[in-house]
Amino acid sequence: MADFYNIKVADIYKETKDTVVITFDIPESLKEKFKFKQGQHLTLRKEINGEDIRRNYSLYTSPIDNQWKVAVKTIRNGVFSNYAFNELKKGDELQVMPPHGEFYVEVNKQASNNYVAFAAGSGITPMLSIIKTHLLLEPKSTFKLFYLNRMVKSIIFKEELEQLKNQFFGRFQVFYFLTKEKRDIPFLNGRFDKEKLAVLTKTFIDIPDTNHVFICGPQDMIFLIRDELQAAGLDKEKIHYELFFSGSSEEENKHIAEVLDEKADGTKVTIIDGGKEFHFVMDDDFDNILDGALSAGADLPFACKGGVCSTCKCKVLEGEVKMKVNYALEEKEVAQNFVLSCQAVPVTEKVVVDFDV
């Protein structure tokens, strides 16, 4: 069951000319339920122009702060982001789902870890939470951040990042890369590419001594950095990433078409959620379990519907499904029969999925 709570906006202000920061007033009675780990996000829900709109936004605060804050960057034709930027005000209520997400590694207070982070634009939001938490709770660990933006004025949370540099002098370094404004150092101009990453992995990043790398941004950037780090010798298990949007490639479109060709007709689906069973038969109008279930009247958790956020994750207990795309689940989760219900196409006559695991 999708558990949303009506939460008041305690404060809202503009961080940059196109980004607002929203602070939520979590009541004492819900603070235990809303506990979070660094890097997790909130699903926000609002009916806008008669449409049920849901979006995920990462908490940029650390769990240590006892504060729940997100940054929302406006995008062209973005229904929720434009509502938040232009209409939302202090004292308004939004429906909010408790924090969730897997974009983190556990804190080890005795560790001497060397962390690296790559972010672009609003991809800094989970990074700020992750960086602050590990630096505070792991006093022997270090962090390097490579942060891409268009211009200096568009850098989200620049002041907070500079404060962290001062607070953790010698343990935290940040390198700003700009695409629309020239820096004095030519290397810091332009997007990440193979040439830049070759320099970074040889000069700035000690691959054998790197414990974890976090990447957040657009798909092409993430996959480029991931592949180049692996080519430089970094174990793929040490690379963690989160997309904030995606776009299907020609190869992915071909895979999607192949999966849809295997879709079974009239699959009998059983949903286990909140300890209860919900039964329905897949309609030809829908190709994935989530949409089929929602159409049949189920109340299930979801947000992006693009295979990015993992809000709709469930486990296949019986039958078989194939995913059109998967940007959120790790290989070990897929091996354990976890799927993204928004991408899960049933290919057998009967399927049973569990949202409680």
Secondary structure by P-SEA (a helix, b strand, c coil): ccccccccccccccccccbbbbbbbccccccccccccccbbbbbbbbccccbbbbbbbccccccccbbbbbbbbccccaaaaaaaccccccbbbbbcccccccccccccccbbbbbbbbccccaaaaaaaaaaaaaacccbbbbbbccccccccccaaaaaaaaaaaacccbbbbbbbcccccccccccccccaaaaaaaaccccccccccbbbbbccaaaaaaaaaaaaaaccccccccccccbbbbcaaaaaaaaaaaaacccccbbbbbcccbbbbbccccccccaaaaaaaacccccccccccccccbbbbbccbbbbbcccccccaaaaaacccccccbbbcccbbbbbccc
